């Protein structure tokens, strides 16, 4: 059974140092509870304490003798009876538990309830992989079903057993779905022809190289190799994505011989999940390399454009100076012959010719230089872009599939023998205005397209494709991070089966028409309120260009005592090196040891690992960059990048965050801040330069589209990672 501490779960427990705020919140009687206790014929203090402890713990496992004295004292003060130490006696205990069950509606955790919970846990374990999360879901499920909680260790055994059964059943399912030929292919990954030769398995684990045409081609070849196994992954549809990712991470952390030593029932599911996830990861790598390469190309094009502008300004200054000299000559000369003589005394014919050529060369708009620089890189793009069109499949997340049709049209005309694209049936609506004159040759009067520049048309497709992939308007089949939006949703079967339950919990109407009517009624009610109280609301609202908006609330003045205290604290806090902070925290918590290598195990001393990990955390945590960090720490930029790729997996980062959070919550300072029930939040709008499905306008932040973030700041945590939501979702 996997071990987990009760502190990491939502299992209710009594703390020794209960604060007054928690006493009032949890142990204050309602009028119904007070009447129930007063009508009891026995020891009302013991019944009252047992009732409120059950209300907190949802079980009767804690003896009255172990209830903290502050709880007993507070309950006794409400009843107006003396506070005494309580002892358990058999008969009153059963009698009081029966009264509490009748009052609360909770039933005991019997054998029948245990069987129901086991069946429910197995159904949930197929979707939920993490032990702690499944324990928490079981607690909430029992509370919803009005069933008392079993002891923590018993609940943990039931959850672990359910996870083990699901693991074993799914492993058997995977093994049964694989043919002997497919199993032989998987085993061949772990075997090498020579004793000291690397196995094919290591080659499949290699991370991508720096962005280049050759690195994209290499990743496409790796994708072809992974697909060449021709293994059917349909059986993985019955396994949760979290479990598939976990099996894949296990495969990366093992050596070939270690995997081969596992039993077939364990080895084949791990390898199958590894191949499945690697196909997705390599697909993502290809898309990311394409995006980074294109960004480099556009930066170079912008640099060429900026250099052109600087040279154009120099030529303009030179020509203006020359014009001024010409005017002086014309004004001061007495004859045209003198003008000609003085002009040619100023500069030679060849110099004037050179200046004229320069003026004509820098007469073009600056944006043309940008497109000219992009066009010059077309031969470089052609080294890998046909392979991307061939091996990656792009689909639209929206009803607009013009770009997808343009991509298919481009595939049909990839042959180098076709210099210009046929105008007939060519999708053109996706081309932005800035690209139009470089892609098309149009008739001046009718704006009819006469010809299409193949080079610029394909480059425009690449740019628009990247923009729409980032905006989630286009997805890549077989990808993990650039997949279809539907893959992030629950299945239709699961939604249909849970719909009524969700509607009941959220107290929503049954149909969309009823829901819309409810919103319209609420909106009408608020509009009526604004109309009736418009004069009173004037100081807080304003109307600009026909739009109603709210005025900003005036900032409260900070008291002088707080400013004085802030200055005193600032004066006492001396500057400390971030590297020293990382080293000290590692000595206290040992969090650097949690970073385990992804892939094969490293032969690195603890001192080397600590030094390189510290440099890596400084580099990416402070956004210094590998080169600058190398100058500051002496650790090479190559080692920093290597440590990030090998050690900073998503799973490792989540483990470290959880470990540091647990360590912080054990300190006395964390308890001094508060209990974590209070927090503050404020929204910040981030404008989006390009139109995206995730952006919408919002009346509170003026015109324009964007996304809004709501970071949370509590006395126990800071939520730095937030999800982007549309305005309608937040409203």
FENGI-V828003 format. One record per pair of residues at least 6 apart in sequence whose ideal C-beta (glycine too) atoms are under 7 Angstrom apart, sorted by the first residue. I is the first residue (numbers start at 1). J is the second residue. Records with the same first field share a line. If there is no record, write none. Layout:
BEGIN
I=J ; J
END
This chain:
BEGIN
1=156 ; 157 ; 160
2=131 ; 160
4=131 ; 132 ; 156
6=13 ; 152
8=132
9=132 ; 135 ; 136
10=136 ; 139
11=139 ; 152
12=56 ; 57 ; 58
14=62 ; 68
16=68
18=68 ; 70 ; 71
21=675
22=675
23=70 ; 71 ; 74
26=56
27=52 ; 71 ; 74 ; 75
29=78
33=51
36=103
37=44 ; 47 ; 48 ; 51 ; 79
38=44
40=47
42=92
43=92
44=79 ; 81
45=75 ; 76 ; 79 ; 81 ; 86
46=64 ; 86 ; 92 ; 96
47=96 ; 99
48=75 ; 79
49=64 ; 67 ; 71 ; 72 ; 75 ; 86
50=64 ; 96 ; 100
51=100
52=75
53=62 ; 67
54=60 ; 100
58=143 ; 148 ; 149
59=148 ; 149
60=97 ; 148
61=151
63=88
64=86 ; 87 ; 88
65=86 ; 87 ; 88
67=86
72=83 ; 86
73=83
76=82 ; 83
101=107
105=146
106=146 ; 147 ; 148
107=113 ; 146 ; 147
108=148
109=147 ; 148 ; 150
113=147
117=138 ; 142 ; 158
118=158 ; 162
120=141
121=134 ; 138 ; 158 ; 159 ; 162
122=162 ; 165 ; 166
124=134 ; 137
125=134 ; 162 ; 163 ; 166
126=166 ; 240
127=240
128=134 ; 137
129=240 ; 242 ; 243 ; 246
131=159 ; 160 ; 163
134=159 ; 163
135=155 ; 156 ; 159
138=155 ; 159
139=149
142=149
149=155
170=238 ; 239
171=265 ; 266 ; 269
172=265
173=235 ; 238
174=235 ; 268 ; 269 ; 272
175=264 ; 265 ; 268
177=235
178=268
182=231
183=268
185=229
186=268 ; 271 ; 272
189=199 ; 200 ; 201 ; 204 ; 271
190=199 ; 201 ; 256 ; 259 ; 260
191=199
192=198 ; 199
199=256
201=256
202=256 ; 600
204=226 ; 278
205=252 ; 599
207=645
208=215 ; 219 ; 285 ; 289
209=215 ; 218
211=289 ; 292 ; 293 ; 296
213=380 ; 383 ; 384
215=289
216=286 ; 289 ; 290 ; 384
217=384 ; 387
219=282 ; 285 ; 286 ; 289
220=286 ; 387 ; 391
222=282
223=279 ; 282 ; 283 ; 286 ; 391
224=391
226=275 ; 278 ; 279 ; 282
227=279
229=275
231=272 ; 275
233=276
236=244 ; 273 ; 276
244=273 ; 276 ; 277
245=277
247=269 ; 270 ; 273
248=273 ; 274 ; 277
249=598 ; 649 ; 651
250=270
251=259 ; 270 ; 271 ; 274
252=598 ; 599
253=596 ; 597 ; 598 ; 599
255=600 ; 601
259=267 ; 270
279=478
280=478 ; 479 ; 480
281=480
283=392 ; 476 ; 478 ; 479
284=479 ; 480 ; 481 ; 482
286=388 ; 392
287=469 ; 476 ; 479 ; 482
290=388 ; 466
291=466
294=462 ; 463 ; 466
297=374 ; 377
300=373
301=370 ; 373 ; 374
302=370
304=369 ; 373
305=366 ; 369 ; 370
308=366 ; 369
309=366
311=362
312=362
315=358 ; 359 ; 362
319=355 ; 359
322=355
325=346
326=343
329=339 ; 342 ; 343
330=339
333=339 ; 342
367=434
371=438
374=459
375=455 ; 456
378=455 ; 459
381=459 ; 462
385=462
386=414
389=407 ; 411
392=476
393=477
394=404 ; 407 ; 465 ; 474 ; 476
395=404 ; 475 ; 477 ; 484
396=404 ; 473 ; 474
397=472 ; 473 ; 474 ; 475 ; 484 ; 485 ; 693
398=473 ; 693
402=427 ; 429 ; 430
403=430 ; 464 ; 465 ; 468 ; 474
405=427
406=427 ; 430 ; 461
407=461
409=426 ; 427
410=458 ; 461
413=421
418=454
419=454
420=451 ; 452 ; 454
421=452 ; 454 ; 457
423=449 ; 451 ; 452
426=452
428=449
430=464
431=439 ; 460
435=456 ; 460
438=453 ; 456
439=452 ; 453 ; 456 ; 457 ; 460
440=449 ; 452
441=450 ; 451
442=448 ; 449 ; 450
443=450
465=474
467=690
468=474
469=476 ; 482
471=690 ; 692 ; 693
472=485 ; 693 ; 694
473=693
475=482 ; 483 ; 484
476=482
503=510
508=515
509=515 ; 518
530=537
540=550 ; 551
541=548 ; 549 ; 550 ; 551
542=549 ; 551
547=699
549=699
550=700
578=618 ; 622
579=614 ; 618
582=614 ; 617
583=614
585=591
586=592 ; 610
589=659 ; 660 ; 663
591=656 ; 659 ; 660
592=610 ; 613
594=652 ; 655 ; 656 ; 659
595=613 ; 647 ; 652 ; 656
596=652
597=646 ; 647
598=646 ; 647 ; 649
599=646
611=635
612=635 ; 639 ; 643
613=643 ; 647
615=629 ; 633 ; 635 ; 640
616=640 ; 643 ; 644
618=624 ; 629 ; 633
619=625 ; 626 ; 629 ; 640
620=644
626=637 ; 640 ; 641
627=637
629=635 ; 640
630=636 ; 637
664=670
670=716
673=715 ; 716
674=715 ; 716
676=714 ; 715 ; 716 ; 717
678=714 ; 715
679=712 ; 713 ; 714
680=713
681=710 ; 711 ; 712
683=708 ; 709 ; 710
684=708 ; 709
685=698 ; 701 ; 706 ; 708
686=706 ; 707 ; 709
687=704 ; 706
688=695 ; 705 ; 706 ; 707
691=705
694=707 ; 724 ; 726
695=705 ; 706 ; 707
696=705 ; 726 ; 727 ; 728
697=703 ; 704 ; 705
698=708 ; 727
707=724
708=727 ; 730
709=722
710=722
711=719 ; 720 ; 722
712=719
END
